[in-house]
Amino acid sequence: MENKKIINEDIKETAFTFGIISFVFLILQPVIAIFLSAIGIYRGINEANKLYITMNACVFITSVYLIMSMLLR
């Protein structure tokens, strides 16, 4: 019986740790996407490639929307 309690506590601690890690990545993912899409927009302007600019602008706008929706809850 004691083994089950120890295992259950280990599972709870592991789930809590993974929850914190996934929460951090959930917040960092749009921030990283903003930086990468800004670099992509810059490359698209330098190469005069409209597809690069459009693609990265969509990612940029979506990432900003995700961050704003998280902050305004």
GROMACS elastic network, one bead per residue, 0.5 to 0.9 nm:
[ bonds ]
;  ai    aj funct       b0    kb
    1     4     6  0.53541   500
    1     5     6  0.66894   500
    1     6     6  0.89781   500
    2     5     6  0.51183   500
    2     6     6  0.63062   500
    2     7     6  0.86465   500
    3     6     6  0.51216   500
    3     7     6  0.61178   500
    3     8     6  0.85127   500
    4     7     6  0.50674   500
    4     8     6  0.59979   500
    4     9     6  0.85428   500
    5     8     6  0.50671   500
    5     9     6  0.61516   500
    5    10     6  0.85949   500
    6     9     6  0.51738   500
    6    10     6  0.62188   500
    6    11     6  0.86612   500
    7    10     6  0.50403   500
    7    11     6  0.61613   500
    7    12     6  0.86238   500
    8    11     6  0.50523   500
    8    12     6  0.61892   500
    8    13     6  0.86668   500
    9    12     6  0.50177   500
    9    13     6  0.61805   500
    9    14     6  0.85449   500
   10    13     6  0.51338   500
   10    14     6  0.60804   500
   10    15     6  0.85156   500
   11    14     6  0.50667   500
   11    15     6  0.60164   500
   11    16     6  0.84778   500
   12    15     6  0.51178   500
   12    16     6  0.60831   500
   12    17     6  0.85945   500
   13    16     6  0.50662   500
   13    17     6  0.61645   500
   13    18     6  0.86444   500
   14    17     6  0.50756   500
   14    18     6  0.61658   500
   14    19     6  0.84452   500
   15    18     6  0.51312   500
   15    19     6  0.59817   500
   15    20     6  0.86717   500
   16    20     6  0.63054   500
   16    21     6  0.87012   500
   17    20     6  0.52261   500
   17    21     6  0.62689   500
   17    22     6  0.86493   500
   18    21     6  0.50181   500
   18    22     6  0.60216   500
   18    23     6  0.84418   500
   19    22     6  0.52202   500
   19    23     6  0.60921   500
   19    24     6  0.86757   500
   20    23     6  0.50690   500
   20    24     6  0.62551   500
   20    25     6  0.87074   500
   21    24     6  0.52262   500
   21    25     6  0.63268   500
   21    26     6  0.86042   500
   22    25     6  0.50589   500
   22    26     6  0.59886   500
   22    27     6  0.87011   500
   23    27     6  0.64139   500
   23    28     6  0.86658   500
   24    27     6  0.52727   500
   24    28     6  0.61261   500
   24    29     6  0.85291   500
   25    29     6  0.56894   500
   25    30     6  0.89598   500
   26    29     6  0.55472   500
   26    30     6  0.75491   500
   27    30     6  0.65193   500
   27    31     6  0.71854   500
   27    67     6  0.77015   500
   27    70     6  0.83975   500
   28    31     6  0.51711   500
   28    32     6  0.61047   500
   28    33     6  0.85258   500
   29    32     6  0.52634   500
   29    33     6  0.61211   500
   29    34     6  0.87079   500
   29    63     6  0.84907   500
   30    34     6  0.61305   500
   30    35     6  0.87923   500
   30    60     6  0.86781   500
   30    62     6  0.84011   500
   30    64     6  0.72890   500
   30    66     6  0.68144   500
   30    67     6  0.65949   500
   31    34     6  0.51745   500
   31    35     6  0.66041   500
   31    36     6  0.88317   500
   31    63     6  0.71901   500
   31    64     6  0.82246   500
   31    67     6  0.77478   500
   32    35     6  0.52799   500
   32    36     6  0.62331   500
   32    37     6  0.85414   500
   32    63     6  0.89601   500
   33    36     6  0.51142   500
   33    37     6  0.58953   500
   33    38     6  0.83848   500
   33    59     6  0.71201   500
   33    60     6  0.70043   500
   33    63     6  0.64920   500
   34    37     6  0.52093   500
   34    38     6  0.60478   500
   34    39     6  0.86391   500
   34    56     6  0.89376   500
   34    59     6  0.73702   500
   34    60     6  0.52271   500
   34    61     6  0.83467   500
   34    62     6  0.89169   500
   34    63     6  0.60820   500
   34    64     6  0.72342   500
   35    38     6  0.51161   500
   35    39     6  0.63257   500
   35    40     6  0.86525   500
   35    60     6  0.83171   500
   36    39     6  0.51193   500
   36    40     6  0.61931   500
   36    41     6  0.86983   500
   36    56     6  0.82855   500
   36    60     6  0.85703   500
   37    41     6  0.60566   500
   37    42     6  0.84881   500
   37    53     6  0.89017   500
   37    55     6  0.84013   500
   37    57     6  0.68802   500
   37    58     6  0.86132   500
   37    59     6  0.62829   500
   37    60     6  0.56229   500
   38    41     6  0.50710   500
   38    42     6  0.62027   500
   38    43     6  0.86335   500
   38    56     6  0.71278   500
   38    57     6  0.79164   500
   38    60     6  0.70520   500
   39    42     6  0.50715   500
   39    43     6  0.62165   500
   39    44     6  0.85811   500
   39    56     6  0.85326   500
   40    43     6  0.50392   500
   40    44     6  0.60519   500
   40    45     6  0.86044   500
   40    52     6  0.65637   500
   40    53     6  0.70201   500
   40    55     6  0.85334   500
   40    56     6  0.58125   500
   40    57     6  0.85570   500
   41    45     6  0.61841   500
   41    46     6  0.86317   500
   41    52     6  0.64631   500
   41    54     6  0.79836   500
   41    55     6  0.83418   500
   41    56     6  0.56784   500
   41    57     6  0.67148   500
   42    45     6  0.51922   500
   42    46     6  0.62698   500
   42    47     6  0.86707   500
   42    53     6  0.78781   500
   43    46     6  0.50771   500
   43    47     6  0.60754   500
   43    48     6  0.82249   500
   43    49     6  0.82442   500
   43    52     6  0.75976   500
   43    53     6  0.80718   500
   44    47     6  0.51678   500
   44    48     6  0.56054   500
   44    50     6  0.66409   500
   44    51     6  0.76335   500
   44    53     6  0.50421   500
   44    54     6  0.87014   500
   44    56     6  0.85884   500
   45    49     6  0.65446   500
   45    50     6  0.78445   500
   45    52     6  0.81901   500
   45    53     6  0.67877   500
   46    49     6  0.78802   500
   47    50     6  0.88293   500
   47    52     6  0.88821   500
   48    52     6  0.85815   500
   48    53     6  0.84596   500
   49    52     6  0.55369   500
   49    53     6  0.65733   500
   49    54     6  0.88896   500
   50    53     6  0.50751   500
   50    54     6  0.60434   500
   50    55     6  0.84595   500
   51    54     6  0.51596   500
   51    55     6  0.59394   500
   51    56     6  0.84009   500
   52    55     6  0.52931   500
   52    56     6  0.60303   500
   52    57     6  0.82966   500
   53    56     6  0.54069   500
   53    57     6  0.58793   500
   53    58     6  0.85945   500
   54    57     6  0.50899   500
   54    58     6  0.62433   500
   54    59     6  0.87866   500
   55    58     6  0.53497   500
   55    59     6  0.65408   500
   55    60     6  0.87524   500
   56    59     6  0.50189   500
   56    60     6  0.60056   500
   56    61     6  0.85610   500
   57    61     6  0.60849   500
   57    62     6  0.84935   500
   58    61     6  0.52362   500
   58    62     6  0.61071   500
   58    63     6  0.85265   500
   59    62     6  0.51516   500
   59    63     6  0.60345   500
   59    64     6  0.85655   500
   60    63     6  0.52079   500
   60    64     6  0.61891   500
   60    65     6  0.85839   500
   61    64     6  0.51728   500
   61    65     6  0.61463   500
   61    66     6  0.86764   500
   62    65     6  0.50138   500
   62    66     6  0.62006   500
   62    67     6  0.87362   500
   63    66     6  0.50189   500
   63    67     6  0.62553   500
   63    68     6  0.85625   500
   64    67     6  0.51957   500
   64    68     6  0.60968   500
   64    69     6  0.85317   500
   65    68     6  0.51320   500
   65    69     6  0.60351   500
   65    70     6  0.85607   500
   66    69     6  0.51870   500
   66    70     6  0.62168   500
   66    71     6  0.86696   500
   67    70     6  0.51216   500
   67    71     6  0.61545   500
   67    72     6  0.85801   500
   68    71     6  0.50536   500
   68    72     6  0.59379   500
   68    73     6  0.86242   500
   69    72     6  0.52729   500
   69    73     6  0.63457   500
   70    73     6  0.57589   500
